[in-house]
Amino acid sequence: MSNVELTKPGSPPVMLSIGNVRPVDRVVPNTTAGGRPAQWVDQAGIAKQLVVPIDGWVNLNIGLEAAPGSHTDSLTPAMAADFAARTEVGTDFTDPSAWPARPVG
């Protein structure tokens, strides 16, 4: 699994993860992101995340873990879907030389 942490002053960090990410037991699509089926998960006061199945065991997860006193509203479904649409996912997950040089545009 690989992670990229996105930060903005005054907001908790948003984590983009790709790989064998299992933030939910089973992905049940309830939205789309970047033309792919996706699941928006909102665990009130705990975490918010968008799970996008990519291929087999590979998922893209865009999430926000709520720290005590943090603002969990700083990641919306629309923002997560935008991050997903801007994330370039390679097709050969076993060859690092085939991975995008800049995965998030």
N, C-alpha and C positions, 0 to 999 in steps of 0.2 A: 504494500500500500504506500502511496505517496500523498503528501499533504502540502498545501499552500495556505498560509494564514494571511488574511487580508485585514488590515487595521485602518481605522479612521479615528482621529481624535474625538474623545467623548462618547465612543461607542465600543461595545465589546467586540473582540475579533470574530470574524467569520472564517470558518475553516472549509476549504475545498479539499476533498479527499477522493482519490480514485484507486480502485483495486478491490480487494476482497473486503469491502466495507459492508457490514451487516448491522445497520442502525435499527432495523426493524426485523422481526422474524420472517416476514414474507412481504414482498412489495405488492401492494394492491393499488394500481394506478387510479388516481383521482384527479389528475391534471396532466398537462404536457409541458415539456421544456425542450427547447431547441428541436421541435418536431418529433420528440420521443415521448412515449408514455412515462409518467413520473408519479411519485407519491409525495404529497406535502404532509408532513407530520408535525403537529403542534401539540406538544406536551406542556400545557399551561404552566408557566413559571419555571419550567425545567429546561426544555430545549425546543428549538424549531429547526426543521431540516427538510430538504428536498432530496429525495432518493431517485436517481435516474439509472435504471438498468442499462448497461452498455452491451455486454456480450458475455453470456455464461456467468461466470463467477465475478465479473467485473462490474462494479457500480460506481457511479459518480454521486458523491454525497456533498451537499452544500448545507452547512449547519452552523448553528449558534448555540453554544452551551451557556445557559444562564448562570452567572455568578450571583451570589447573594447581593441583593440591592441593584442588580444591573437592569437595563431596559431590554426586555426580551422582544419589544416591538421594533427593535432596530433592524430586524430581518423580516421582510414581508415575502409572501409567495411570489409577487411580481419581481422583487429584487433577486430572489433565489433563481427564478426562471431566467432572468437576464444573465446572471452569472453562468448558468448552465449553457445558455445559447452562445456565450462568448468563450466557452471552454473548448479547446480543440483536443479531441481524443484521438490518439493514434489507433492503428488497426493491428499492430503486432506488439502485444503486451509483454513479450519475452525478450525483445531486442531493444535495449536502450538507445541504440543509434537510430532507430526508426521513430523515436518519440519526438513530438513537436519541440522545437527549441524554445518557444515561448508559448506555454500551454494556455495562458489566459490573456485575451486581447483587451 
